[in-house]
Amino acid sequence: FLPWSPFGGISKAGDLGSSFAPYAEIASQYGVSPQQVCLAWLLAKGGHVVPIPGASRPETITDSAQAGGLQLTDEELARLDAA
């Protein structure tokens, strides 16, 4: 197991879109949050990557759960890999 925080930790998670423009741009195209895009990107990495999002608000839990239905294109995944 390798703990990793692509959101930058709880103090920086809300700024993900402003810190990494590709996440905000792709999120805008789909009408979702940058955090949802980040989780979808992690899920696309394959079965060996298991994101475990944390949440303290019901709306954050819902947002995270919806990431499983977001299918990013190969081009979008490459953009996020490069970010």
Backbone as CSV, one residue per row, in Angstrom:
resi,resn,N_x,N_y,N_z,CA_x,CA_y,CA_z,C_x,C_y,C_z
1,PHE,0.836,-1.175,0.000,0.000,0.000,0.000,0.878,1.235,0.000
2,LEU,0.462,2.198,-0.771,1.196,3.450,-0.844,0.216,4.596,-0.657
3,PRO,0.220,5.246,0.492,-0.672,6.375,0.675,-0.231,7.530,-0.207
4,TRP,-1.183,8.172,-0.802,-0.887,9.275,-1.707,-2.072,10.211,-1.702
5,SER,-1.834,11.471,-1.790,-2.906,12.452,-1.727,-2.877,13.354,-2.952
6,PRO,-3.486,12.922,-4.067,-3.466,13.748,-5.269,-4.227,15.054,-5.108
7,PHE,-5.116,15.117,-4.121,-5.846,16.362,-3.891,-5.007,17.361,-3.105
8,GLY,-3.865,16.927,-2.575,-3.004,17.822,-1.819,-3.352,17.891,-0.346
9,GLY,-4.176,17.007,0.128,-4.599,17.034,1.521,-5.841,17.883,1.690
10,ILE,-6.446,17.778,2.843,-7.725,18.447,3.076,-7.629,19.965,2.940
11,SER,-6.484,20.533,3.275,-6.361,21.992,3.208,-6.256,22.514,1.779
12,LYS,-5.925,21.642,0.821,-5.747,22.094,-0.559,-6.747,21.492,-1.539
13,ALA,-7.581,20.575,-1.106,-8.491,19.869,-2.010,-9.420,20.824,-2.755
14,GLY,-9.888,21.854,-2.099,-10.797,22.802,-2.737,-10.154,23.618,-3.835
15,ASP,-8.827,23.697,-3.834,-8.104,24.484,-4.838,-7.571,23.632,-5.982
16,LEU,-7.971,22.374,-6.056,-7.439,21.475,-7.075,-7.587,22.058,-8.473
17,GLY,-8.768,22.566,-8.809,-9.009,23.109,-10.144,-8.188,24.337,-10.456
18,SER,-7.966,25.187,-9.472,-7.179,26.396,-9.733,-5.683,26.101,-9.734
19,SER,-5.275,25.045,-9.059,-3.860,24.679,-9.026,-3.438,23.868,-10.245
20,PHE,-4.354,23.093,-10.788,-4.068,22.228,-11.936,-5.158,22.446,-12.979
21,ALA,-4.897,23.347,-13.903,-5.896,23.762,-14.888,-6.547,22.615,-15.656
22,PRO,-5.815,21.576,-16.065,-6.482,20.506,-16.826,-7.660,19.870,-16.077
23,TYR,-7.556,19.755,-14.753,-8.656,19.175,-13.986,-9.891,20.071,-14.062
24,ALA,-9.695,21.371,-13.942,-10.810,22.313,-14.013,-11.414,22.346,-15.409
25,GLU,-10.569,22.311,-16.434,-11.057,22.366,-17.813,-11.884,21.132,-18.157
26,ILE,-11.384,19.972,-17.805,-12.115,18.732,-18.091,-13.394,18.675,-17.253
27,ALA,-13.317,19.093,-16.005,-14.501,19.121,-15.144,-15.579,20.012,-15.744
28,SER,-15.182,21.152,-16.272,-16.131,22.079,-16.882,-16.820,21.454,-18.091
29,GLN,-16.073,20.708,-18.881,-16.645,20.045,-20.064,-17.732,19.043,-19.681
30,TYR,-17.538,18.360,-18.569,-18.488,17.334,-18.137,-19.519,17.854,-17.132
31,GLY,-19.329,19.060,-16.629,-20.237,19.601,-15.624,-20.094,18.916,-14.271
32,VAL,-18.852,18.562,-13.923,-18.569,17.899,-12.648,-17.478,18.682,-11.915
33,SER,-17.120,18.239,-10.731,-16.072,18.920,-9.964,-14.684,18.434,-10.387
34,PRO,-13.652,19.265,-10.184,-12.285,18.811,-10.441,-11.916,17.593,-9.588
35,GLN,-12.459,17.515,-8.389,-12.178,16.374,-7.524,-12.748,15.090,-8.128
36,GLN,-13.919,15.191,-8.750,-14.525,14.028,-9.397,-13.664,13.573,-10.581
37,VAL,-13.120,14.530,-11.320,-12.219,14.203,-12.428,-10.976,13.496,-11.895
38,CYS,-10.435,13.980,-10.793,-9.243,13.363,-10.210,-9.522,11.921,-9.786
39,LEU,-10.655,11.679,-9.168,-10.997,10.312,-8.771,-11.209,9.420,-9.994
40,ALA,-11.862,9.946,-11.033,-12.064,9.167,-12.263,-10.722,8.825,-12.898
41,TRP,-9.783,9.765,-12.853,-8.432,9.536,-13.382,-7.742,8.411,-12.607
42,LEU,-7.853,8.447,-11.279,-7.253,7.395,-10.460,-7.904,6.041,-10.735
43,LEU,-9.225,6.016,-10.871,-9.928,4.766,-11.155,-9.515,4.187,-12.503
44,ALA,-9.182,5.057,-13.450,-8.773,4.610,-14.785,-7.382,3.986,-14.784
45,LYS,-6.646,4.128,-13.697,-5.293,3.578,-13.614,-5.296,2.055,-13.561
46,GLY,-6.421,1.461,-13.236,-6.507,0.006,-13.212,-6.803,-0.533,-11.829
47,GLY,-6.970,-1.846,-11.774,-7.357,-2.502,-10.536,-6.324,-2.469,-9.433
48,HIS,-5.087,-2.136,-9.772,-4.038,-2.078,-8.750,-4.042,-0.753,-7.990
49,VAL,-4.862,0.200,-8.437,-4.992,1.493,-7.757,-6.391,1.554,-7.146
50,VAL,-6.448,1.752,-5.844,-7.729,1.791,-5.146,-7.835,3.116,-4.395
51,PRO,-8.484,4.108,-5.014,-8.637,5.378,-4.305,-9.598,5.212,-3.120
52,ILE,-9.236,5.811,-2.022,-10.087,5.787,-0.833,-10.325,7.242,-0.431
53,PRO,-11.359,7.854,-1.007,-11.607,9.263,-0.694,-12.179,9.417,0.712
54,GLY,-11.834,10.508,1.320,-12.393,10.843,2.618,-13.366,11.997,2.448
55,ALA,-14.367,12.049,3.280,-15.353,13.121,3.177,-15.986,13.361,4.539
56,SER,-16.343,14.600,4.777,-17.020,14.926,6.022,-18.390,15.547,5.774
57,ARG,-18.716,15.774,4.495,-20.013,16.362,4.148,-20.750,15.432,3.182
58,PRO,-22.057,15.309,3.303,-22.819,14.428,2.416,-22.623,14.741,0.928
59,GLU,-22.545,16.012,0.577,-22.385,16.363,-0.843,-21.027,15.929,-1.391
60,THR,-20.026,15.891,-0.540,-18.708,15.421,-0.964,-18.727,13.912,-1.185
61,ILE,-19.441,13.202,-0.343,-19.584,11.752,-0.507,-20.284,11.446,-1.824
62,THR,-21.361,12.160,-2.116,-22.098,11.963,-3.367,-21.218,12.267,-4.563
63,ASP,-20.480,13.362,-4.503,-19.592,13.754,-5.598,-18.543,12.668,-5.854
64,SER,-17.956,12.158,-4.796,-16.935,11.118,-4.937,-17.529,9.842,-5.532
65,ALA,-18.707,9.461,-5.086,-19.344,8.240,-5.585,-19.654,8.337,-7.075
66,GLN,-19.989,9.521,-7.547,-20.325,9.699,-8.960,-19.106,9.615,-9.873
67,ALA,-17.921,9.690,-9.323,-16.702,9.602,-10.135,-16.593,8.255,-10.834
68,GLY,-17.179,7.220,-10.262,-17.136,5.895,-10.870,-17.846,5.825,-12.208
69,GLY,-18.768,6.722,-12.457,-19.501,6.741,-13.722,-18.905,7.663,-14.760
70,LEU,-17.852,8.376,-14.406,-17.222,9.324,-15.332,-16.142,8.605,-16.130
71,GLN,-16.338,8.487,-17.421,-15.379,7.814,-18.298,-14.573,8.860,-19.060
72,LEU,-13.314,8.978,-18.742,-12.437,9.941,-19.404,-11.836,9.311,-20.653
73,THR,-11.602,10.139,-21.671,-10.994,9.642,-22.905,-9.499,9.422,-22.692
74,ASP,-8.887,8.681,-23.609,-7.436,8.469,-23.533,-6.688,9.794,-23.595
75,GLU,-7.187,10.722,-24.406,-6.551,12.044,-24.521,-6.640,12.803,-23.198
76,GLU,-7.801,12.755,-22.562,-7.968,13.437,-21.272,-7.072,12.807,-20.206
77,LEU,-6.999,11.487,-20.198,-6.134,10.810,-19.229,-4.678,11.210,-19.427
78,ALA,-4.258,11.340,-20.681,-2.880,11.758,-20.970,-2.633,13.182,-20.481
79,ARG,-3.611,14.065,-20.658,-3.477,15.447,-20.160,-3.323,15.463,-18.649
80,LEU,-4.100,14.645,-17.975,-4.037,14.601,-16.513,-2.739,13.960,-16.035
81,ASP,-2.257,12.964,-16.757,-0.966,12.356,-16.415,0.157,13.389,-16.483
82,ALA,0.059,14.291,-17.441,1.107,15.291,-17.656,1.005,16.472,-16.692
83,ALA,-0.138,16.617,-16.027,-0.351,17.784,-15.143,0.475,17.683,-13.874
